[in-house]
Amino acid sequence: MILSDNVRGAVLAVCAFGIFSIADTIVKYETQFLPVPAVTAMVTGAAALIIALYAVLKGQGRTLLPATPAFTLGRGALLASETAVIYYAFSAIPLADVYVLTFLTPIFVSVIAIAFLGERPSPLVAIGIVLGFAGVLVAFRPGAMTLELGHFAAAGSALIFAITLVMIRIAPPRESDLALVISPMVILAVGSGLMTLLTAGFPVISMGELALILVAGLCLFAGNLLIVRAYRIGVASFLAPFQYCLIFWGALNGWLVFGASVELFTWIGAAIIIAAGFMVLRADRAAA
């Protein structure tokens, strides 16, 4: 059976978000003991080094340099700022509120793709997107909230991330995947590294902490490479709902690492999201 580009992109996206979740879990664990800027600098720095080593071993060292510097570095700066903004949101408002607002990303991706790329999703895809977002709301059951600056920061991070995903879709063909992946890592590593040096400085870490940082860096590399490839081959509005799978990955890692239990409403929301994913896949098969 030959899979369509959209289905292959969806598989890559689901794998990418699962790998991202591993990196996020390691960062969350490490920030219990180390300053957030230091962890950010070390993890993204490790990812940049791994990307560079991978490129050299593959004989593709030149592909690390952007063919379109303005586009690639601009996207990298946006991704770096998105990370800084969402870190502020985590410090200012409840975690569940941040999750709900960042899951607006697929909605933003679809809106941007329709408005600026001329993509026209089928009614079934549109229903799947809305249903997936409804599943997120059921899973987290956000109550009436007083809007604070942190809420706007979380929503802003979702919008910025959506813009960077759509930018992959319009990236110049001559721009390499590796250049798109390494640029935000370098920018974020340098920025957070300078912040660390200007504040508390880099802490001394154990071999175990170093190993975890290297694993997180490897996950960032692999996850970014997969998500870039997914959005290169698939339609942005089709791939957008698959970000909701982070609920499953987050629940699994939270249970395995932190012993966090999963509430009944989370599983109900997860079932709704699965149904939404099948609707989108069915629409793609019907269009093929």
C-alpha positions in Angstrom: 0.0 0.0 0.0 1.4 3.4 -1.0 0.7 6.1 1.5 -0.2 9.6 0.4 2.1 12.5 1.2 -0.3 13.8 3.8 -0.5 10.4 5.6 3.3 10.1 5.6 3.6 13.6 6.9 1.1 12.8 9.7 3.1 9.8 10.8 6.3 11.9 10.9 4.5 14.6 12.9 3.2 12.2 15.5 6.7 10.7 15.9 8.2 14.2 16.1 5.8 15.3 18.9 6.5 12.2 20.8 10.2 12.9 20.6 9.7 16.5 21.6 7.7 15.3 24.6 10.8 13.3 25.8 12.9 16.4 25.5 10.3 18.4 27.4 10.1 15.8 30.2 13.9 15.9 30.6 13.9 19.7 30.7 11.1 19.8 33.3 13.0 17.3 35.4 16.3 19.1 35.1 14.8 22.5 35.9 13.9 21.2 39.4 17.6 21.4 40.2 19.1 23.8 37.7 18.2 27.3 36.4 15.9 27.3 33.4 18.2 29.5 31.2 21.1 27.3 31.9 19.2 24.1 31.1 17.9 25.8 27.9 21.4 26.8 26.8 22.9 23.4 27.5 20.1 21.4 25.8 19.9 23.6 22.7 23.7 23.8 22.6 23.9 20.0 22.7 21.3 19.8 19.9 23.3 22.2 17.7 26.5 20.2 18.2 24.7 16.9 17.4 23.2 18.4 14.2 26.6 19.7 13.2 28.3 16.3 13.9 25.5 14.5 11.9 26.0 16.9 8.9 29.8 16.4 8.9 29.5 12.6 9.2 27.0 12.6 6.3 29.3 14.8 4.2 26.7 17.6 4.3 28.6 20.2 6.4 27.9 22.9 3.8 24.1 22.4 4.2 24.3 23.8 7.7 24.8 27.3 6.2 21.5 28.8 5.2 21.0 29.3 1.4 18.5 32.0 2.3 19.9 33.6 5.4 17.1 36.2 5.9 14.3 33.5 5.7 16.1 30.8 7.8 17.6 33.0 10.5 14.3 34.9 10.7 12.4 31.7 11.3 15.1 30.6 13.8 14.7 33.9 15.7 10.9 33.4 15.8 11.3 29.9 17.3 13.8 31.2 19.9 11.4 33.9 20.9 8.5 31.4 21.1 10.5 29.4 23.7 11.2 32.5 25.8 7.6 33.6 25.7 6.2 30.2 26.7 8.7 30.0 29.6 7.3 33.2 30.9 3.7 31.9 30.6 4.7 28.8 32.6 6.0 31.0 35.4 2.9 33.3 35.4 -0.2 31.2 35.1 -1.3 27.6 35.9 0.2 24.9 33.7 -3.2 23.6 32.5 -4.1 27.1 31.2 -0.8 27.2 29.2 -1.5 23.8 27.7 -5.0 24.7 26.6 -3.8 28.0 25.0 -0.8 26.5 23.2 -3.1 23.8 21.7 -4.5 26.7 19.7 -1.5 26.2 17.4 -3.3 23.8 15.0 -6.2 26.3 14.7 -3.7 29.1 13.9 -1.9 26.9 11.4 -5.1 26.1 9.5 -6.2 29.8 9.5 -2.8 31.0 8.3 -2.5 28.3 5.6 -6.0 29.1 4.4 -5.5 32.8 4.5 -2.0 33.1 3.0 -1.3 29.8 1.2 -4.6 29.4 -0.5 -5.1 25.9 1.0 -8.8 24.8 1.0 -9.4 22.0 3.6 -12.5 19.9 3.0 -15.5 20.3 5.4 -14.5 17.0 7.1 -11.0 18.3 7.8 -12.4 21.5 9.2 -14.8 19.6 11.4 -11.8 17.4 12.6 -9.8 20.5 13.5 -12.6 21.9 15.6 -13.4 18.5 17.2 -9.8 18.0 18.1 -9.7 21.4 19.9 -12.9 20.5 21.7 -11.2 17.3 22.9 -8.4 19.4 24.3 -11.0 21.5 26.2 -12.7 18.4 27.6 -9.3 16.9 28.6 -8.2 19.9 30.6 -11.6 21.3 31.6 -10.5 24.9 31.8 -12.8 26.9 34.1 -13.7 30.6 33.9 -10.4 32.4 34.0 -9.3 35.9 34.6 -7.1 36.9 31.7 -3.6 37.9 32.8 -0.4 38.7 30.8 0.6 35.1 31.0 -2.5 34.0 29.1 -1.7 36.4 26.3 1.9 35.1 26.4 0.8 31.5 26.0 -1.6 32.4 23.1 1.2 34.4 21.6 3.6 31.5 21.7 1.0 29.3 19.9 0.6 31.9 17.2 4.4 32.3 16.8 4.9 28.5 16.6 2.1 28.3 14.0 3.8 30.9 11.9 7.1 28.9 12.0 5.3 25.7 10.9 3.6 27.4 8.0 7.0 29.0 7.0 8.4 25.5 6.5 5.7 25.0 3.9 6.9 28.0 1.9 10.6 27.5 2.6 12.7 27.9 -0.6 13.3 24.5 -2.1 17.1 25.1 -2.1 17.1 25.6 1.7 18.2 22.4 3.4 16.3 20.8 6.3 19.5 20.9 8.4 19.8 24.6 8.0 16.2 25.1 9.1 16.8 22.8 12.1 20.1 24.2 13.4 19.4 27.9 13.1 16.9 28.2 16.0 19.1 25.9 18.1 22.1 28.2 17.7 20.1 31.4 18.3 18.5 30.0 21.4 21.7 28.5 22.8 23.6 31.8 22.4 20.7 33.9 23.8 20.0 31.7 26.8 23.8 31.2 27.3 24.4 34.9 27.5 21.4 35.3 29.9 22.9 32.6 32.1 26.4 34.2 32.1 24.9 37.6 33.0 22.9 36.1 35.9 23.9 33.1 38.1 26.4 31.6 35.7 26.6 28.0 34.5 26.3 25.4 37.4 28.5 22.4 37.8 26.6 19.3 36.6 27.0 15.6 37.3 27.7 13.0 34.7 24.0 11.8 35.0 22.8 15.3 34.3 25.1 15.6 31.4 23.8 12.4 29.9 20.2 13.6 30.2 21.1 16.9 28.6 22.7 15.0 25.7 19.6 12.8 25.3 17.4 15.9 25.3 19.6 17.5 22.7 19.4 14.4 20.5 15.6 14.5 20.9 15.4 18.1 19.8 17.5 17.3 16.8 15.4 14.3 15.8 12.1 16.0 16.5 12.9 19.1 14.6 14.2 17.1 11.6 11.0 15.1 11.5 8.7 18.0 11.8 10.5 19.9 9.1 10.2 16.9 6.8 6.5 16.4 7.7 5.6 20.0 6.8 7.7 19.8 3.6 5.6 16.9 2.2 2.2 17.4 3.8 -0.5 20.0 3.7 -0.3 22.3 6.7 -4.0 22.4 7.4 -4.1 18.6 7.3 -1.1 18.1 9.6 -2.2 20.7 12.1 -4.6 18.5 14.2 -1.9 15.9 14.9 -0.3 18.3 17.4 -3.1 17.2 19.7 -1.2 13.9 20.1 1.0 15.7 22.6 -1.7 14.9 25.2 -1.0 11.2 24.9 2.8 11.6 25.0 2.6 14.1 27.9 0.3 11.8 29.9 2.6 8.8 29.3 5.8 10.6 30.2 4.2 12.3 33.2 3.0 8.9 34.5 6.4 7.2 33.8 8.7 9.9 35.2 6.7 11.9 37.7 4.0 9.4 38.7 1.2 11.8 37.6 -2.2 10.1 37.3 -4.4 10.7 34.3 -7.9 11.8 35.1 -11.0 10.3 33.4 -11.8 13.5 31.6 -8.3 13.4 30.0 -9.1 10.0 28.5 -12.5 11.2 27.3 -10.8 14.2 25.7 -8.2 11.8 24.2 -11.0 9.7 22.7 -12.5 12.7 21.0 -9.1 13.7 19.6 -8.6 10.2 18.2 -12.0 10.5 16.5 -10.9 13.8 15.1 -7.7 12.3 13.7 -9.6 9.5 12.0 -11.9 12.0 10.4 -9.0 13.9 8.9 -7.4 10.7 7.7 -10.6 9.6 6.1 -11.0 12.9 4.3 -7.4 12.6 2.9 -8.1 9.1 1.6 -11.3 10.2 0.0 -9.4 13.1 -1.8 -6.6 10.8 -3.0 
